[in-house]
Amino acid sequence: MRIFTSYKGLLWKAAIAAFWLILWQSMAVFFAARYRTDILFPGPLQTLESLRQLAGTGAFWLSIVHSLCKIAAGFVFAFAAGAGLAVLGRLCPPVRALFAPAVQIMKSVPVASFIVVALIWMHADNISILVSFFVVFPVVYFNLSEGLRQMDPALLEMARVFRMPLPKRLRALYIPQVMPYLISGCRVAVGMAWKAGVAGEIIGLPGLSIGEQLYLSKLYLATADLFAWTIVIICISLLCERAVVRLLDRLRKRWEAAYGNPV
């Protein structure tokens, strides 16, 4: 029965993928017939061929590595800072009130406006680090703050009555209860980091970056290359999201195995 269910799930996913590929190819054929050119909307085969050619160049891999390292650095810095400030705000409400306007501004300001201003402050080579930090920080901060706010007061009171040491409270109470909020926030934050980071690279044009390759594809009307790079961004973003979520979920399961689920 399990094999049948798995086989049925694979067939369903294959059918969904086939639907979107057929729709993509149909749109490519329509645009090619309507405007007598395939530059405006290349099909799946053209995109895959372009991706194959790009993958054979050193600039392709160097651009991926450079963008990945910088966007990942911005994500890590934002995760650490957002988590630290959320915990500090929980322990000291005046700190939360003090930083509330700044966090709200980071949440509300358009990314494009921030990129333009940031390029005045710093060199374009590091713009993706700052932009990724800018969009990830509020997501981590608000999700962790909500997780801390929703903690079971009865468990916290029990820990206080029995004078449970802080390290044990962190491991047995706080971390297991806030981890689902962190995982949920990271699912959103990873994709946002890549979208904003690449947008910053397109505007700042740092050398050997994915954003620069996208801009050059647009400049030379290499639409197939543009589509190929877009697929690369989507795949890397999904892989990064899965890696981060799996890491956090594994840590959550280890804590639950060691201390039990307090909820």
Secondary structure, DSSP 8 states (H G I E B T S, - for coil): -HHHHHHHHHHHHHHHHHHHHHHHHHHHHHHHHHHS-SSSS--HHHHHHHHHHHHTSHHHHHHHHHHHHHHHHHHHHHHHHHHHHHHHHHH-HHHHHHHHHHHHHHHHS-HHHHHHHHHHHS-GGGHHHHHHHHHHHHHHHHHHHHHHHTS-HHHHHHHHHTT--HHHHIIIIIHHHHHHHHHHHHHHHHHHHHHHHHHHHHHH--SSSHHHHHHHHHHTT-HHHHHHHHHHHHHHHHHHHHHHHHHHHHHHHHHHHHH----
